C-alpha cells in the first residue's frame, strides 16, 4: 500500500471518528430525586451521572462533574415548589431534565375537629403492583373516636396518651389474597363518626395485582444496572447491593413506583429501576442454574476465575480483610461443581473454594496472596461468569 495513501486514510478515519463522537448528544441520568418530591427539609441534593468531559449546569449555575461522570448538587429550598433545570453540554449539543421539590413548612399537628379524613398514607408508597401474600399498610389521620376502614379492614386508633398530635391516628394493613384479581384499585377509606355521619376519601395512589398474562421476567441493560436493598433514597440514591452486567434475567414479583421488585433466591428480594431493564416475552420461566467446571488462570495484568453456568445469574460481591479475599454470592445457583483447574499462571489468587450457603445461593470464595486488594471486576462471557482480580503493581512507589 502507498505510504502517503495509508497516512491519508488513517487521518480521514480519525477525523470521521472524532466527528462521530462530537455528533453524539451527551448523556444525562438523574439518580435523585425521582420525580416530584414533597419534602419537609430545606436542604436537599440533586445527584446523577453524565458523560465524563461533559459540562453540567443546574439553573444556569455550573456544577462539578467528577472523572466518573458523577455529580452532586446541594439545593437550598424555599417554601412551596422549587424547580431545577439540569443541563448537560458537550460539543455544542445538550440534553436537559427538570426536577422539582415541594417544601412543606412544618406546622403543629392538630386533631381533626369534624367528621373528616385529613390524609391517607399507603406503604409501600406510590402506585404498586403486588402478588398474593404481599402486605399493604395504611396510616390515616381522621376524626378521633371514629370507625375507620380500608379495603374491608378496620383500622386501629393509636392511643393519644395525652399527646394531642396523636389523636385520630389510625393504622392497619391488608394482605393480598390469592382470589384478588383487580387490575387497578383505588384505596377508599371510610369513616363513621360517633354521630353516625359517614365520610369517604380516596388515596392519591392505588394498587394492582400482577396479571397472570403479564411478563414476569426482566433483563438488565446498559452499564449502570444495579440492585438495591430497598426503596430508601438519599442524595446518592438507594443503598446498592451492587452493579450487574447486562443481559441478566430477573424474576419480577412486584413493582412499587418505578422500581421492580425481583426475586434473587427463596426469601431474598431486591429492587431495580425500570429504566435499567427491559421486559422479556411472556411465558419465560426462570429455573435455578447448576454450576459447572471452573478455570483459574492469569495473564500479565490480572488473574481470572471462570465459572460455567446454564444461564446468566445476578450476583453480589464483597471484599474480606482478614484474611484478604473476595466473596461472590451467585443467586439462583445450585452446586454441581466437581472440577476446578488452577493454572500456574496465577499470581494474586492463592486459593479458591465454594459453598452452598442457602437454597439457590452459591458462594465463591477467593483467597488472595497479598493483604492489600488491588481491585476486581465481574462480568459474563456468554453464560460463563468471570471474576477478574488485578495483580499487585510491580512498584509500590508513589511518583
Buried (B, 14 or more C-beta within 10 A) or exposed (E): EEEEEEEEEEEEEEEEEEEEEEEEBBBBBBBBBBEEBEBEEBEBBBBBBBBEEBBBBBEEEEBEBEEEBBBBBEBEBEEEEBEBEBBBBBBEEBBEBEBEBBBEEEEEBEBBEEBBBBEBBBBBEBBBBBBEEBEBEBBBBBBBEBBBBBBEBEBEBBEBEEEEEBBBBBBBEBEBEEEBEEEEEEBBBBBBBEEEEEBEBEBEBBBBBBEEEEBBBBBBBEEBBBBBEBBEBEBEBBEEBBBBBBBBBBBBBBBBBBBBBBBBBEEBBBBBBEEBBBBBEEEEEBEBBBBBEBBBBBEEEBBBBBBBBBBBBBBBBEEBEEEBBBBBBBBBBBEBBEEBEBEEEBBBBBBBEBEBEBEBBBBBBBBBBEEEBEEBEBEBEEBBBBBBBBBBEEEEEEE
